[in-house]
Amino acid sequence: MKITEPSSAGTTQRSDCMVMLEKGEGGIGLSLESRVLRQYGKQIERVVRKTLADLDVTDAKVTIVDEGALDWTIRARVQCAVYRSLHQTEGLPWGELS
């Protein structure tokens, strides 16, 4: 999938994350802010990159502000931001991607 315009999903409330997505400049660029970055930064990055790969997104700029979100929340926020970027509202495969 090709990111067509900027989009976002999530909040900056406790146990959530804000995912902002833009067109990339060649590959996946990831910027991550988290109060648990030292403990879970690598895991958050793995979840984001796997979710994008599962959606066949190979070129995007991703900015995440994490407030302690669990993996499934991060995955859902990334999926939502991708679908919003594409204006896709019908036939969403929620839960089919792992």
C-alpha positions as CSV (number, residue, x, y, z in Angstrom):
1,M,0.0,0.0,0.0
2,K,1.2,3.5,-0.7
3,I,0.6,6.2,1.8
4,T,-1.2,9.0,0.0
5,E,-1.7,11.7,2.6
6,P,-0.9,12.4,6.2
7,S,-3.1,10.7,8.8
8,S,-3.1,9.9,12.5
9,A,-4.8,7.6,15.0
10,G,-4.8,7.4,18.8
11,T,-4.4,9.7,21.7
12,T,-1.7,10.8,24.1
13,Q,-3.6,9.5,27.1
14,R,-2.2,6.9,29.5
15,S,-1.9,3.4,28.0
16,D,-2.4,4.7,24.4
17,C,-0.2,6.1,21.7
18,M,-0.6,8.7,18.9
19,V,0.6,7.4,15.5
20,M,1.2,10.0,12.8
21,L,1.8,8.8,9.3
22,E,3.1,10.7,6.2
23,K,4.5,9.9,2.8
24,G,8.0,8.5,3.1
25,E,11.2,9.5,1.5
26,G,12.4,6.0,0.7
27,G,11.8,3.2,3.2
28,I,10.3,3.4,6.6
29,G,11.4,6.3,8.8
30,L,10.4,5.9,12.4
31,S,10.5,8.5,15.2
32,L,9.5,7.3,18.6
33,E,8.9,9.2,21.8
34,S,8.1,7.1,24.9
35,R,8.5,7.3,28.6
36,V,9.3,3.6,28.5
37,L,11.7,3.9,25.5
38,R,14.7,2.3,27.2
39,Q,12.6,-0.7,28.4
40,Y,10.3,-1.3,25.4
41,G,11.6,0.9,22.5
42,K,12.9,-2.1,20.5
43,Q,9.6,-4.0,20.9
44,I,7.5,-1.0,19.9
45,E,9.6,-0.6,16.8
46,R,9.2,-4.3,16.0
47,V,5.5,-4.1,16.3
48,V,5.3,-1.0,14.1
49,R,7.6,-2.4,11.4
50,K,5.8,-5.8,11.3
51,T,2.4,-4.1,11.1
52,L,3.5,-2.0,8.2
53,A,5.1,-5.0,6.5
54,D,1.8,-7.0,6.9
55,L,0.0,-4.1,5.2
56,D,2.7,-4.0,2.4
57,V,3.7,-0.4,3.4
58,T,7.3,0.0,2.3
59,D,7.6,3.8,2.2
60,A,6.4,5.9,5.1
61,K,7.4,8.4,7.8
62,V,6.0,7.3,11.1
63,T,6.0,9.4,14.3
64,I,4.8,7.8,17.5
65,V,4.2,9.4,20.9
66,D,3.7,6.4,23.2
67,E,2.2,6.6,26.7
68,G,2.6,3.0,27.7
69,A,0.5,1.3,25.0
70,L,0.4,-2.5,24.7
71,D,1.4,-4.2,21.5
72,W,-2.2,-4.8,20.3
73,T,-3.0,-1.1,20.8
74,I,0.1,0.0,18.8
75,R,-0.8,-2.4,16.1
76,A,-4.4,-1.2,15.9
77,R,-3.3,2.5,15.8
78,V,-0.8,1.9,13.0
79,Q,-3.5,-0.1,11.0
80,C,-6.0,2.7,11.5
81,A,-3.6,5.4,10.4
82,V,-2.7,3.5,7.3
83,Y,-6.4,3.0,6.4
84,R,-7.2,6.6,7.1
85,S,-4.4,7.7,4.8
86,L,-6.0,5.7,2.0
87,H,-9.5,6.8,2.8
88,Q,-10.4,3.1,3.1
89,T,-13.6,2.7,5.2
90,E,-15.1,-0.5,3.7
91,G,-13.9,-4.1,3.8
92,L,-11.3,-3.4,6.5
93,P,-9.5,-6.7,7.6
94,W,-9.6,-5.9,11.4
95,G,-8.2,-8.8,13.3
96,E,-7.0,-10.7,10.2
97,L,-3.5,-9.3,10.5
98,S,-1.2,-10.7,13.2
